[in-house]
Amino acid sequence: MAGTRPIVGITMGDPAGNGPELTVKALADAALYERCRPLVVGDAKMIEQAKGFVGHPEIKVRPVESVADAKFEAGIIDVYHLDLVKDVASFKLGEVSAEGGMAAFQSVREVIELAMDGEIDATVTNALNKEAMNLALAPEGMRFDGHTEIYATYTHTKRYAMMLAHHDFRVIHVSTHVSLREACDRVRRDRVLEVIELADAACRDLGIEGPKVAVAGLNPHAGEHGLFGTEEIEEIIPAIEAAEAKGIEAIGPIPPDTVFSEMNGGWFDITVCMYHDQGHIPTKLLGFVYDRDKGRWRAVEGVNVTLGLPIIRTSVDHGTGFDLVGTGTASELSLMNAIDYALRMAAGRKARE
């Protein structure tokens, strides 16, 4: 790890979205600079514009051409400037565009390269718009489902999974962006075992000794001994037994309607989920809190982490918030939590070297 404080690369996300505003709000906290050296990767012009939206005109935005040029001082936002938006005055906020999608993609490509080259210690991503990104990439014959797939491609990683976290509530997925029908077909012993192993390693990276890994069932009541499905018997239990043989404390299969309450009560450190919504719904129920009386979101928290990569990648667990762009009201809590997780994982990996 470089220096005494880790260098964290933060992508600006889609410039038409909330990423630039959230970045300025997060980096306005001087205490953050005592824990890390943040470097924004994107377009300095968009970060400069966002200052006005969030009421921080006193902050200086400083474009740099290399990591070595950054000052990492509170009150200054160092931006690894890629000059991605041609004309800020004519660029439309809150709308899907190929220019915005390409800017977000290029920011991600660059932060991955910096991490792979060892110039930064961890990466944190703001939200991109999948439609905008793929609109931009279509002429080049490229397509990505999201950040996870971009990272896997450009780090040449075959064995990876998505983890969501809300403080100490963590879930990891056997499958994510596929149909529910296909997700059921992907519940196979080898993949379930792989995800259990990634879950155990992630907890250890976070400094958790002897993590308890819960494994959710796929079917109601975890199959009820084959009455409601046989995936638990044929695929999930053999994966758990194989994990136990490797010294991992894997527990289950546990009925999906109770495992999350148990984990929220501190019984487990992480839960292996069989498909996207099984893990996303309980995590976002905890992290996304809407205030009925005030008619606005009181909290939008959560962290998305890609596990299995040779580099650290954490992310906000929300979208680009096109409807709030320019208002300065979007919450930076998820970004702050993502930075916290990146720092914990960087410290954990350093301790295990």
Stockholm file with secondary structure:
# STOCKHOLM 1.0

chainA/1-353         MAGTRPIVGITMGDPAGNGPELTVKALADAALYERCRPLVVGDAKMIEQAKGFVGHPEIKVRPVESVADAKFEAGIIDVYHLDLVKDVASFKLGEVSAEGGMAAFQSVREVIELAMDGEIDATVTNALNKEAMNLALAPEGMRFDGHTEIYATYTHTKRYAMMLAHHDFRVIHVSTHVSLREACDRVRRDRVLEVIELADAACRDLGIEGPKVAVAGLNPHAGEHGLFGTEEIEEIIPAIEAAEAKGIEAIGPIPPDTVFSEMNGGWFDITVCMYHDQGHIPTKLLGFVYDRDKGRWRAVEGVNVTLGLPIIRTSVDHGTGFDLVGTGTASELSLMNAIDYALRMAAGRKARE
#=GR chainA/1-353 SS CCSSSCEEEEECCCTTTTHHHHHHHHHTCGGGGGTCEEEEEECHHHHHHHHHHHTCTTSEEEEESSGGGCCCCTTEEEEEECCCCSCTTTCCTTSCCHHHHHHHHHHHHHHHHHHHTTSCSEEEECCCCHHHHHHHHGGGTCCCSSHHHHHHHHTTCSSCEEEEEETTEEEEESCCSSCHHHHHHTCCHHHHHHHHHHHHHHHHHTTCSSCEEEEECSSGGGGTTTTTCSHIIIIIHHHHHHHHHTTCEEEEEECHHHHHHHHHTTSCSEEEESSHHHHHHHHHHHHEEEETTTTEEEEECCEEEEESCSSCEEEESSCCCGGGTTSSCSCCHHHHHHHHHHHHHHHHHHHHC
#=GC SS_cons         CCSSSCEEEEECCCTTTTHHHHHHHHHTCGGGGGTCEEEEEECHHHHHHHHHHHTCTTSEEEEESSGGGCCCCTTEEEEEECCCCSCTTTCCTTSCCHHHHHHHHHHHHHHHHHHHTTSCSEEEECCCCHHHHHHHHGGGTCCCSSHHHHHHHHTTCSSCEEEEEETTEEEEESCCSSCHHHHHHTCCHHHHHHHHHHHHHHHHHTTCSSCEEEEECSSGGGGTTTTTCSHIIIIIHHHHHHHHHTTCEEEEEECHHHHHHHHHTTSCSEEEESSHHHHHHHHHHHHEEEETTTTEEEEECCEEEEESCSSCEEEESSCCCGGGTTSSCSCCHHHHHHHHHHHHHHHHHHHHC
//
